[in-house]
Amino acid sequence: MTEFADDPQTFRAQIRAWLERHCPPEMRSPAHGEDDICWGGRRWTFRSDAQRQWLNAAAAEGLTVPGWPRAYGGAGMSSAQVQVFDDEMERIGARSPLESFGIWMLGPALLKFGTDEQKRRYLPPIARGEIRWCQGYSEPDAGSDLVALRTRAEDRGDRYVVNGQKIWTSYADQADWIFCLVRTDATAPKHRGLSFVVFDMHTPGVTTRPIKLISGKSPFCETFFENVEVPKANLIGAENGGWTVAKYLLTQEREMIAGRARGLHDGRPLWQVVQELAGDAKGRIVDPILRDRVARAEIDALALTATIERYVEDAAHGHEIGDRSSILKYCNAELNQRRQTLILEASGADGLRWDFVRSDGGEVAPAWLRAKANSIEGGTAEVMLNIVAKRLLDLPAE
Ligand SMILES: Cc1cc2nc3c(=O)[nH]c(=O)nc-3n(C[C@H](O)[C@H](O)[C@H](O)COP(=O)(O)OP(=O)(O)OC[C@H]3O[C@@H](n4cnc5c(N)ncnc54)[C@H](O)[C@@H]3O)c2cc1C
């Protein structure tokens, strides 16, 4: 592994040189949709040699998770160094070598609540893209009110036996392992009887049924557990202490969702995309009202980016983002829905066509429809506002 320098200027030069040498030219353009993204996992088939090379080079250097400790597959960078790495990636338009629920959600929770043995077992395969994870939280009668979940895990000595059903489990049919919230004490107050367990999706008794959407795609599944045996060694955090782990993981999920905002649309600023669709010969957006709305969206995106940067800076000084992730998640959902609407409108009659693809490869109508889920996934907009009101503004509940 490269020994990166502490001095910021030398460090930036080293990262720049490393990227120049290792990031294949084909990986220096934004990902457009699922087919361009590398999710990894046991069943992953690389879309190209360049995708394989890019993942292997980044993983060998700990750069799929630059901020994680080296002992667990990361590069041990400080948050300031991670920021430089991200800047340099963005400068050359490099796409992420690996996207994963393991990196965004489970990894941070393991780093905080896992035993050393659990960190050594689960984190390096996540960093190398060997195991693909899914999230088993929501149930048919437990979404916003997650603590109402009923999937139960019975104590059988050295293992639990899990029975129940999850829903909206993104990519459960493609995942290798699941991190799952289960009820281990049915008599305790709802949030005190939950535990956080992880297990292999190939364990006998686990089945998935993809949910087909109007788009024809199946991004999530119903997931069923029938007498699934889970060793107690797979319990993360304390028994009946799962709500603490789950809540922390949710703040990571919301931070991740918002952190991907950055005011860019498929790697390009919104004004560029709209200009191309609805600009005159000089590239000026013709309709003054549309121009005004694009400008407002760009200003709001800049404000959100500045807020994210401020929170990240706070985090580097030990002040975790915590419940403030709800502000970021809410604003990002609203902003992305606004962006997609502007692109759809700028496309004119073409925007009505399901198969209309912009010149840089972005799908218009499917992306607009997909954005509708932004204010539901990871916690709904109303629930985010409730958290802001109660926990940040300390407003009365009634
Ligand atoms: C694209 C996508 C991917 C997802 N992936 C996963 C996944 O991988 N794993 C997983 O576990 N889950 C996943 N989910 C599920 C998601 O977390 C839930 O849909 C979400 O938490 C809302 O729960 P619900 O669907 O049961 O809606 P409900 O909780 O039934 O909410 C229905 C409506 O009531 C409103 N509401 C509910 N309670 C309140 C309240 N107290 N105050 C005000 N309004 C309220 C909500 O805002 C919403 O408008 C995914 C969802 C989507 C859309």
Ligand as a Chemical Component Dictionary entry (heavy atoms), coordinates in Angstrom:
data_LIG
# 
_chem_comp.id                   LIG 
_chem_comp.type                 NON-POLYMER 
_chem_comp.pdbx_formal_charge   0 
_chem_comp.three_letter_code    LIG 
# 
loop_
_chem_comp_atom.comp_id 
_chem_comp_atom.atom_id 
_chem_comp_atom.alt_atom_id 
_chem_comp_atom.type_symbol 
_chem_comp_atom.charge 
_chem_comp_atom.model_Cartn_x 
_chem_comp_atom.model_Cartn_y 
_chem_comp_atom.model_Cartn_z 
_chem_comp_atom.pdbx_ordinal 
LIG C1  C1  C 0 -37.036 3.023  -2.995 1  
LIG C2  C2  C 0 -37.229 2.468  -1.603 2  
LIG C3  C3  C 0 -36.294 1.614  -1.076 3  
LIG C4  C4  C 0 -36.458 1.083  0.205  4  
LIG N1  N1  N 0 -35.523 0.198  0.681  5  
LIG C5  C5  C 0 -35.685 -0.350 1.906  6  
LIG C6  C6  C 0 -34.749 -1.335 2.383  7  
LIG O1  O1  O 0 -33.778 -1.693 1.703  8  
LIG N2  N2  N 0 -34.969 -1.877 3.588  9  
LIG C7  C7  C 0 -36.026 -1.519 4.399  10 
LIG O2  O2  O 0 -36.127 -2.032 5.507  11 
LIG N3  N3  N 0 -36.936 -0.607 3.963  12 
LIG C8  C8  C 0 -36.792 -0.022 2.726  13 
LIG N4  N4  N 0 -37.721 0.891  2.270  14 
LIG C9  C9  C 0 -38.905 1.173  3.090  15 
LIG C10 C10 C 0 -38.949 2.555  3.705  16 
LIG O3  O3  O 0 -38.045 2.682  4.764  17 
LIG C11 C11 C 0 -40.405 2.786  4.157  18 
LIG O4  O4  O 0 -41.208 2.804  2.996  19 
LIG C12 C12 C 0 -40.567 4.082  4.907  20 
LIG O5  O5  O 0 -39.934 4.030  6.155  21 
LIG C13 C13 C 0 -42.062 4.415  5.138  22 
LIG O6  O6  O 0 -42.751 3.350  5.683  23 
LIG P1  P1  P 0 -44.122 2.802  5.024  24 
LIG O7  O7  O 0 -43.868 2.569  3.577  25 
LIG O8  O8  O 0 -44.584 1.658  5.847  26 
LIG O9  O9  O 0 -45.131 4.024  5.137  27 
LIG P2  P2  P 0 -46.000 4.421  6.407  28 
LIG O10 O10 O 0 -45.115 4.458  7.616  29 
LIG O11 O11 O 0 -47.212 3.561  6.467  30 
LIG O12 O12 O 0 -46.397 5.907  6.045  31 
LIG C14 C14 C 0 -47.505 6.220  5.199  32 
LIG C15 C15 C 0 -47.678 7.732  5.204  33 
LIG O13 O13 O 0 -47.991 8.190  6.533  34 
LIG C16 C16 C 0 -47.084 9.192  6.950  35 
LIG N5  N5  N 0 -46.797 9.046  8.395  36 
LIG C17 C17 C 0 -46.537 7.901  9.054  37 
LIG N6  N6  N 0 -46.302 8.159  10.356 38 
LIG C18 C18 C 0 -46.400 9.509  10.505 39 
LIG C19 C19 C 0 -46.249 10.387 11.615 40 
LIG N7  N7  N 0 -45.952 9.945  12.839 41 
LIG N8  N8  N 0 -46.412 11.729 11.393 42 
LIG C20 C20 C 0 -46.712 12.204 10.147 43 
LIG N9  N9  N 0 -46.867 11.396 9.052  44 
LIG C21 C21 C 0 -46.712 10.082 9.239  45 
LIG C22 C22 C 0 -45.806 8.931  6.154  46 
LIG O14 O14 O 0 -45.020 10.110 6.057  47 
LIG C23 C23 C 0 -46.386 8.492  4.807  48 
LIG O15 O15 O 0 -46.727 9.615  4.039  49 
LIG C24 C24 C 0 -37.590 1.445  0.980  50 
LIG C25 C25 C 0 -38.543 2.316  0.454  51 
LIG C26 C26 C 0 -38.381 2.821  -0.829 52 
LIG C27 C27 C 0 -39.420 3.745  -1.358 53 
# 
loop_
_chem_comp_bond.comp_id 
_chem_comp_bond.atom_id_1 
_chem_comp_bond.atom_id_2 
_chem_comp_bond.value_order 
_chem_comp_bond.pdbx_ordinal 
LIG C1  C2  SING 1  
LIG C2  C3  SING 2  
LIG C2  C26 DOUB 3  
LIG C3  C4  DOUB 4  
LIG C4  N1  SING 5  
LIG C4  C24 SING 6  
LIG N1  C5  DOUB 7  
LIG C5  C6  SING 8  
LIG C5  C8  SING 9  
LIG C6  O1  DOUB 10 
LIG C6  N2  SING 11 
LIG N2  C7  SING 12 
LIG C7  O2  DOUB 13 
LIG C7  N3  SING 14 
LIG N3  C8  DOUB 15 
LIG C8  N4  SING 16 
LIG N4  C9  SING 17 
LIG N4  C24 SING 18 
LIG C9  C10 SING 19 
LIG C10 O3  SING 20 
LIG C10 C11 SING 21 
LIG C11 O4  SING 22 
LIG C11 C12 SING 23 
LIG C12 O5  SING 24 
LIG C12 C13 SING 25 
LIG C13 O6  SING 26 
LIG O6  P1  SING 27 
LIG P1  O7  DOUB 28 
LIG P1  O8  SING 29 
LIG P1  O9  SING 30 
LIG O9  P2  SING 31 
LIG P2  O10 DOUB 32 
LIG P2  O11 SING 33 
LIG P2  O12 SING 34 
LIG O12 C14 SING 35 
LIG C14 C15 SING 36 
LIG C15 O13 SING 37 
LIG C15 C23 SING 38 
LIG O13 C16 SING 39 
LIG C16 N5  SING 40 
LIG C16 C22 SING 41 
LIG N5  C17 SING 42 
LIG N5  C21 SING 43 
LIG C17 N6  DOUB 44 
LIG N6  C18 SING 45 
LIG C18 C19 SING 46 
LIG C18 C21 DOUB 47 
LIG C19 N7  SING 48 
LIG C19 N8  DOUB 49 
LIG N8  C20 SING 50 
LIG C20 N9  DOUB 51 
LIG N9  C21 SING 52 
LIG C22 O14 SING 53 
LIG C22 C23 SING 54 
LIG C23 O15 SING 55 
LIG C24 C25 DOUB 56 
LIG C25 C26 SING 57 
LIG C26 C27 SING 58 
# 
